[in-house]
Amino acid sequence: MFTGLIIELGEVVSLEKKTESARLFIKSSDVIKDAVIGDSIAINGVCLTVVSIDKDIFSFDVSHETLKSTNLGSLRRGDRVNLEPSLRPNSKLGGHFVTGHVEGTGRIKSKTHIGNAIRVEIQAPDNILRYLIEKGSVTVDGISLTVVDVLKDAFNVVIIPHTAKMTTIGFKNIGDTVNLEPDILGKYVAKFLSNSLLMTHGSQSKNQDSGLLSALKKSGFIADNKQ
């Protein structure tokens, strides 16, 4: 479990691709200090396990599924990546609960400077957008961010100067991909309400809160299975 608060920008040393997997080597000056083999580290929001440590370089095995569903497979030597170690009992909870299980990738559509901040529009698939709400949380390349608004095929976030300086989102360009993970709490709520709706329809109960269900269906959180 993570919080989406990036500790360090690591540097890709190499990505050694195999038939259906890869070994990723990352150079680190901070996160690696407390790391041991077997630890979970989020790399651009993807939870990976440390398999070796050699001075200031640690390595991770990357599965075929992870290469397919995230942007890790496109990493090259010298690329910078967001690093965050997993939560400890005494960790500060400054972001939101992040699992490190990326749901898919998005693509940066635009970056607009607003004062000293940057408004970033990110194109995203439906399976991500359906769980996003204004002022809710989303993880972009492992960064905990607040959703400004949700559009038909994209969403907006605003990046403050500190985030732009300390993470990949500051130097990524239009067209670049980002790993996306919607708020896990929203997914559980949507699942629970969807199941409740099915049970309600099955029993023909008249006690449902039609206003709430209508709003949730309109926002795409639950599907209307009533024929």
N, C-alpha and C positions, 0 to 999 in steps of 0.2 A: 504494500500500500504506500502511496505517495501523496503529496499535497499540491504538486504543480508549481512549487517554488524552486526555480533553477539555482543551483549552487555554483555551477562553473560551466564555462564553455570548454569542452574537450576538443582534441584535434584527432582526426582520423589518420592513423598511421598506414593501415591497409585494410582491404576487404578481400579476403581470399575465398573466392567462390568455388564450390564443389558441385557435384551433380545436382543435388536437391537441398543444399544447405550452404552455409558460409561461416567463416571465422572472422570476426571483426576485432581489430586492434585499435585501441583508443589511448592517446596520451593525455595524462591528467596530472595536475600539480596539487590539487586540493582534495577532491573526492577520494582519490586513490589512497590517501594517507591512512584512512580508517577502514579501508576495504580489505576483506579476506576472501579467499576462494569460497564460492557458494553464496556470496552476498547477491542481493537483487539491486540492480542499478537501472534507472530509467534513462535510456538513450533516445533523445527526441521523443520522449513519451512512451517508448516501448520498454516494457519490463524484461530485462535480460539478466542472466546469471554469470557472475565472474567465474571463469574457468582457469585463468592463469594470471599471475602478476609478476612482472619483471621490471624492477626499479620504478619508473614513472609510466609504464605501459601495462594496461590490463586488457584481457581479451574475453570475447563472448562468442558462444555458438549461436547462430541465427538459423532458425528452421525455414523450410521451404514456404510454409504458410505465412510466416512473418515477412519474408522477402516479397511475397505476393501482395500482402495487404497493407504494407507500410512503405515509407520512402527510404528505408535503410539499404535496400538493394541498389540504389542509385548513388550511394556515397562513394566519394573518391578521396584519394590521399590528399591531405591538407584541408579537407572540409571541416568546419567546426560544427559541433553537436552539443545540444543541451544535456547536461548531466544532473541527476538528482539521486541521492541514495535513498533507500527505503526508510520509512518512519521507524523511529526508536521510541521507547516508552516516554522519554523526556523531550521528544521533538515538539517544536512549535507548530500549531495547526493554523498557518496563516493563509492558506489557499482554500482548496476544497478536496474532498476525498477522490483520489485518482488511483485507478487500479493498474494502469500501465498496459491494459488490454485495448489496443487501438482498434476502432471499429472500421476505419477506412481512411482514405486520404482526400484532402481538398486541394484546391488550387487558388493561389492569390490572384484576384481579378483586378484589384486596384489598391493603391496606397496614396492617401491624401493627407497632407500636412494641415493640421488645425492648431494654430498657435505653436506650442512646443510639443504637441502630441501628434500621433499618426493614426488616422482612421484606416483600417484595413478591411477590405471586403474579400471574403473567402467563399468561393464556389464549393458547394458540398452536396453529397448524394442525399436522397430522401431518407435513407436509414439513419442519417445523422440529424438532419433538419427536423425530423418529427419529434425529437426529444429536446429541442432548443426553445427557450422562451426568453423574452426580453428581461434583462437584469439577472438572468440565470447564469450558470457557470458552464464553461466548455474548456477542454484541454486542447491546445494547439501546439504541436511539436513538444508536448510535455509541459507547456506553460499554462498555468491556471489563469483564465481570462474571463471577463464579464461580457456577455452578449449584449450589444447595444440594440440591435433590431434583427429580426429574421425576415428575409425576403423570399421570393418564390423558389429560387435555386441557390441562395447564398445567405450569408449572415455577416454582420459587421462587428468588429471589436475596435477599441481605441487603446493604443499603446502609449504609455508614458515614457519619457526619456530614459529612465532607469532600466525599464524592461527592454527598450530598443538597444541599449548599450550592452546589457548583460545576457541577451539571448539571441537565437538565430532569427527571430522575427524582425529584428531591426535591420538586417542586411539582406534578407531574402527579397527577391524581385518579383514583379508581375509574371505569372506563369509558373513560378516555382511551386512545388507540392509541399504540403504540410500534413502531418499525422493528426487525426482527430479522434477524440474520445468524449462523447457526451457525458453529462453528469450521471453517475450510476444510480443516484437516488431517484432521479427522474424516470429512469428505466424501470425501476422496481414499482414506482407508483403507477406508471402506465400499464405494466403487466397486471398489477393487482386490480386496477379499475377495469381493464379489459375482461378479466376473468369474472369480476362481479357483474359486469354488463351481460355476459353470456348467461350467468345463473339467473339474473333478473328476467331476461327474456324467456328463459326456459320455464320459469314458474309463473310467468304472466303477472308478476307482482305489480301493484299500482303505487307502491311506496317509494319509488326511485326519485331522486332529485333530478328532474328532467332538465332544469336550467344548467346545472353543473355538467351533466353528461353531454348536453348539447354543445356547451362551450369546449369541452375536452375533445369531442369529435370534430368540431370545426377547426380546432388547432392541430388536429392530426395525431393526438396522443393515443386515441383509441379508435378502433374501426367499428362502424355501425353494421353489425351482422344481421340486423332485422330485415327480413325479406318483405 
